[in-house]
Amino acid sequence: MNLAAEVDQAFSPGGVLSRTTEHFVPRNGQKEMANAVSQAIEGGYPLVVEASTGVGKTFSYLVPALLSGERILLSTATKALQDQLFGRDLPRLVEALELPVKTALLKGRGSYLCLHRMEMARQERFLPEGVSIRSLARVEEWSQVTRTGDLAELPGLDERSPMIPLITSTRDNCLGSQCPRFRACHVNLARREAMAADVVVINHHLFFADLAVRESGVAELLPSVRIAIFDEAHQLNETGVQFLGNNLSTGQLLDFSRDMLAAGLQLARGLVDWQEVVAATEQAARELRLCAGKHYPGTKLRWADSVPDGLTASEWPQALEAVHAACLQACAALDTVSEIAPDFVRLHERAAQLAERAERFSHPSQSGFVRWVDVGTQLRLVESPLDISVAVKSKMLGSSGDGVKTWVFTSATLGDDEKLSWFTQPCGLEGASVLRIGSPFDYERQAGLYVPPEFPKPGDPLHSVKVAGSVATWSRQLGGRTMVLTTTLRALRTIGETLAAAFTEAEDPLVLVQGSMPKRALIERFREGDSLGGKGCVLVASASFWEGIDVPGDALQLVIIDKLPFPPPNDPLAEARAKMLESQGRSAFKDYFLPEAAVALKQGAGRLIRRETDQGVLVVCDSRLVSMGYGRRLIKALPPMQRLGSEQDLMDRLASLTRTCTTGSPPS
């Protein structure tokens, strides 16, 4: 039996999936995608699949890949989906298909406990703010029982904890084979298991970090892999450009300084004036940060000329030169003690790398790259390619020998045209086979779309206040069950604060605001809603909450988007991409800004309906969606929801949803 026949049989009524997988329902779209993946595997060509919400794309690519008998690399955008694939979906299918398959999970080194750095942290006299001896002791206790060292297994560890940099390694500070705990290293154990596995689950960040520096073991893994599958592929381009460029930050300099001081005082006290050497590096980092002055957090300064916009032409080069000189001074000091411990050899390499980066940023940018400065608590100097097309064509599709033969890229949102150009062009996949599969959901019955006609213009400061007032009215009608997605952090704060001030009654919904607690905790509390006897919730969020959030059922029935999610025109990367298109005689608005907004809008709307039984309303508080000609293209990108013509229609629909939650019957 060939692969296509095996896949067809597995997805058929009465097939192996229906007998062994709970709640399995045959879906035409799922089977269509599975057949396309099996054909790509047999034909050895790249395949791009947009599989809308509800298709069941995970099984669609896993089943043919597993049945092929080939070695497989699976890459996801998030560690959460990585854990889901490895811990739930893969074991379930391997058991159902009765395959002798060995699987492995491989994350970046920052996800694993570093035993050496944990021991070094224990000896530090002064721990960073927020880190206590007791919390370190809990990590040490856990280190005695964990097999994997994966910090995701450590109960109660917040992903934002200041503890994490102390107990994990980076490519910069890892001692490699010279580390005294090398044989017990969790990172190396994970890599060894990956090299011996038939199916390896990684993430996009790890993939591109390795593609850029060939450091984590994936480069060695790829030549022996016949099939590579990228889920949540819509994040591939933006993830890739982070790693295929160059960066230097004041945070890197301060981390280096802290590590150098700790190692110097512990291992070579008195041999070098460590305080003086470290003070020079820290001073250079501070002066570089001060050069940028005060800006709103998250500000990006263009850097098209020798000096970033708004910075002093004399001070900036001097500050960069001071960083370069301080790093060379550190190199000289570390060179004198390099034979004492491997820590100093690695620190010397880091100092040399930081000096090289500072010198690189003192010269003009590479052709085809764009530079900018991220201003926040830290200062981050960035040089990035405009997209990943060159890397994909040369390092992935152009791989020779026994390298990957079949590349599969899939997501629920990959563009708003038949060729999925939004994804394929920047990823260098114009020649790939493309398939679009619609959702099995009945959006006309399950969901409504409302665009308020009389709102302040999106640029008006009163817009966010008006959104907050309307959210208060609409969410009270539902008793919470509302997610507000904002396009800016400023709107996030305004709407969150206004709602918190408005909801003062005991029966009012609970307001949850991004940043008030860890993301995982926010989502868990929102999913609970009023099911545990508490109050329903209104979640106000931005950025990463626009995608990858799965809240099925009654806990979420109203999604409100404050503005059309166009890329900010003054963003240096967006500006450079727009200029490139215009230089080619194309329209930056039609070919870049509009497709970006369409995809982001579709992603945000995708939070609403997650199951065949879900009901809800999408509200977009931006009249441009119906008043501007381009609005038709954006509406076409959305699922075909029922249009609500007035606020009264909206309130009636919300009232019917409230009755549905009470009675358990769908609205008519």
Buried (B, 14 or more C-beta within 10 A) or exposed (E): EEBBEBBBBBBEEEBBBBEBBEEBEBBEBBBBBBBBBBBBBBEEBBBBBBBBBBBBBBBBBBBBBBBBEBBBBBBBBBBBBBBBBBEEBBEBBBEBBEBEBEBBBBBBBBBBBBBBBBBBBBEBEEBEEEBEEEBBEBBBEBBEEBEBBBBBBBEEBBEEBEBBBBBBBBBBBBBBEEBEBBEEBBBBBBBEBBBEBBBBBBBBBBBBBBBBEEBBBBBEBBEEBBBBBBBBBBBBBBBBBBBBBBBBBBBBBBBBBBBBBBBBBBBBEEEBEBEEBBBBBBBBBBBBBEBBEEBEEEBBBBBBEEBBBEBEEEBBBEBBBBBBBBBBBBBEBBBEBBEEBBBBBBBBBBBBBBBBBBBBBBEEBEEEBBBBBBBBEBBBBBBBBBBBBEBBBEBBBEBEEEBBBBBBBBBBBBBBBEBBBBBBBBBBBEEBBBBBBBBBBEBEEBBBBBBBEEBBEBEEEEBBBBBBBBBBEBBBBBBBBBBBBBBBBBBBBBBBBBBBEBBEEEEBBBBBBBBEBBBEEBBEBBBBBBEEEEBBBBBBBBEEBBBBBBBEBBBBBBBBBBBBBBBEEEBBBBBBBBBBBBEEEEEBBEBBBBBBBBBBBBBBBBBBBBEEEBBBBBBBBBBBBBEEEBBEBBBEBBBBBBEBEEBEBBBBBBEBBBEBBEEEEEBE
